[in-house]
Amino acid sequence: MVKKVLVTGATGFIGLHCVHQLLEKGHAVRGTLRSQSRAQEVRDGLSLTGVDISNLELVEADLLKDDGWEDAVTGMDYILHVASPFIIGMPKHENDLIRPAVEGTERVLSAAIAKKVKKVVLTSSCAAIVDTFDGKQNFTEDDWSNADHPKIAAYNKSKTLAERRAWEMVGAQTGTKQTKLVVINPAGVVGPTLTDDLGTSNVFIKKIICGEVPGAVRMHLGFVDVRDVASAHIAAMTSTKANGQRFIISEREFWFSDICQKLREAGYNKAPTRVMPNWLVRMIGLVDGEIKQIASLLGEERYTPADKARDILKWRPRDATDSIIETAHQLKERGLV
């Protein structure tokens, strides 16, 4: 049965893959853009995949403005709320990230509840799970990042507050016909892009294979392919068992040095061979916003298994190692390396 699905942030790395997979499955998709100036970019990226875009509609809606959201939501069965800001490095003020994340979630959820949308699938992040600051190494969907901790990064705080607000709004509904909520919490997202929007983790891969990274920092994170993140959203949308649940979406964890080694083995010889001492990373972080954000993760092992998604969503991801290499190959083919 054809479903009508709104995808917010259709120009984004994850959002466009969600649009692509929904169209492949024959659903009618309405995607939101901050500006119609990027509409052709979306259509061109999808057309290159060979997917039929006749069931695609693109509308303008900004996370920081009320205009357009009720119209965007009207007539939709489901919403994949993927749109959220991300700034590499440290924003001038944390509210540059927090305000659009929280207010955007409020606007989308308010419109969804008002229009009796069946379900919203919200893209959160493992960033809303792993910053507990209590020495923990193994995490589940029961864990929450501590948004009040002084060391929490602005992005992690924005995702935590936005997700908490979504659960609060859904929980406050009254009446018999209520909008359901499912939350997807991806780890670092890699894999091929459909446009020039590389995705944040892919930017780091680009820096590694271009020789812009002098050494591997002692950072340990989960990774997952963008196509598997999109498929998790769609599985969560269609599964009644998923209602009211959070799902970690991660294929496996890597040390940064492991990624560098895999890329060297694939022929990318500019990937660093040495590991940078923590003190040096922290010193560089005093003048480099990107490094300052990374410095808070140094030396910590963080395991985010996706057992729940594999069980309830029947989610079967591809090997994240292959995704990292495929990303590097695509960057090279596009002349970005």
FENLIN-V58129 format. One line per field, one symbol per residue. phi: phi as a letter, one per 40 degrees, with the letter a starting at -180 (. if undefined). burial: # if it has 24 or more other ideal C-beta (glycine too) atoms within 12 Angstrom, else .. A space follows every 10 residues. Layout:
BEGIN
phi: ???
burial: ???
END
This chain:
BEGIN
phi: .cbcbcbcgc ccdcdcccdd cccdcgccbb bcbcaccbcc dccccccccg ccbccbbbbc abdcbcdgcc cccdgccbbb cccacabcgb cdadccbccc cccccccccc cccccfccab bccbacccbc ccfbgcbbbb cccbcccccc cccdcccccc cccdcccccc cccbgccbcc bbbbbcccbb hcccbcccgc cccccdcccc gcbcacccbb acbacdcccc ccdccccccc ccdgbbbcba cabbcdcccc cccccchccc ccbcbccdcc ccccccbbcc ccccdcbdgc cbbbcbdccc cccfcbcccc cccccccccc ccccgcb
burial: ..######## ########## ###.#.#### ####...##. ###.##.... #.#..##### ####...##. .##..##### ########## #..#..#### ########## ###.#.#### ########## ##......## #.#####... .######### #######.## ........## ########## #####.#### #########. ..#.###### ########## #########. .######### ########## ###..#.#.. ##...#.... #..##....# ########.# .#####.##. .##.#.##.# ########.# #.....#
END
